[in-house]
Amino acid sequence: MFQYEKKLQYPINIKKPNPKYAQIIISQYGGPDGELGASLRYLSQRFSMPYPELKGLLTDIGTEE
Protein backbone atom coordinates (compact mmCIF):
# COMPACT_ATOMS: atom_id res chain seq x y z
CA MET A 1 0.00 0.00 0.00
CA PHE A 2 1.17 3.53 -0.60
CA GLN A 3 0.17 7.02 0.39
CA TYR A 4 -0.13 9.76 -2.22
CA GLU A 5 0.56 13.27 -1.03
CA LYS A 6 0.23 15.97 -3.69
CA LYS A 7 2.96 18.38 -2.65
CA LEU A 8 5.39 20.47 -4.70
CA GLN A 9 9.10 19.87 -4.26
CA TYR A 10 9.71 23.62 -4.08
CA PRO A 11 6.89 25.87 -2.82
CA ILE A 12 5.73 28.48 -5.33
CA ASN A 13 4.58 31.90 -4.21
CA ILE A 14 3.26 34.02 -7.09
CA LYS A 15 3.02 37.63 -6.01
CA LYS A 16 1.97 39.20 -9.32
CA PRO A 17 0.63 37.00 -12.17
CA ASN A 18 1.85 37.87 -15.65
CA PRO A 19 -0.38 36.53 -18.47
CA LYS A 20 2.25 37.24 -21.14
CA TYR A 21 4.83 34.99 -19.45
CA ALA A 22 2.16 32.35 -18.86
CA GLN A 23 1.34 32.34 -22.57
CA ILE A 24 5.04 31.85 -23.46
CA ILE A 25 5.40 28.95 -21.02
CA ILE A 26 2.23 27.25 -22.26
CA SER A 27 3.29 27.61 -25.90
CA GLN A 28 6.65 25.97 -25.13
CA TYR A 29 4.94 23.06 -23.44
CA GLY A 30 1.93 22.43 -25.66
CA GLY A 31 2.40 24.61 -28.73
CA PRO A 32 3.42 23.43 -32.21
CA ASP A 33 7.13 23.65 -31.37
CA GLY A 34 6.78 22.47 -27.79
CA GLU A 35 7.68 19.26 -26.00
CA LEU A 36 4.28 17.65 -26.34
CA GLY A 37 4.15 18.29 -30.11
CA ALA A 38 7.60 16.78 -30.61
CA SER A 39 6.73 13.74 -28.53
CA LEU A 40 3.54 13.08 -30.47
CA ARG A 41 5.34 13.44 -33.82
CA TYR A 42 7.90 10.78 -32.83
CA LEU A 43 5.23 8.45 -31.51
CA SER A 44 2.99 8.81 -34.57
CA GLN A 45 5.90 8.26 -37.00
CA ARG A 46 6.71 4.99 -35.28
CA PHE A 47 3.57 3.38 -36.72
CA SER A 48 4.72 3.89 -40.32
CA MET A 49 8.32 2.72 -39.72
CA PRO A 50 9.04 -0.56 -41.55
CA TYR A 51 12.06 -1.60 -39.42
CA PRO A 52 11.42 -2.92 -35.89
CA GLU A 53 14.75 -1.58 -34.55
CA LEU A 54 13.84 1.93 -35.61
CA LYS A 55 10.30 1.58 -34.26
CA GLY A 56 11.83 0.95 -30.85
CA LEU A 57 14.15 3.94 -31.26
CA LEU A 58 11.27 6.29 -32.15
CA THR A 59 9.25 4.95 -29.22
CA ASP A 60 12.14 5.62 -26.83
CA ILE A 61 12.72 9.14 -28.17
CA GLY A 62 9.01 9.98 -28.06
CA THR A 63 8.74 8.69 -24.51
CA GLU A 64 11.73 10.75 -23.37
CA GLU A 65 10.39 13.93 -24.95
Summary of the structure (lengths in Angstrom):
residues: 65
radius of gyration: 17.7
end to end distance: 30.4
largest distance: 52.5
contacts: 112
relative contact order: 0.10
helix: 60%
strand: 0%
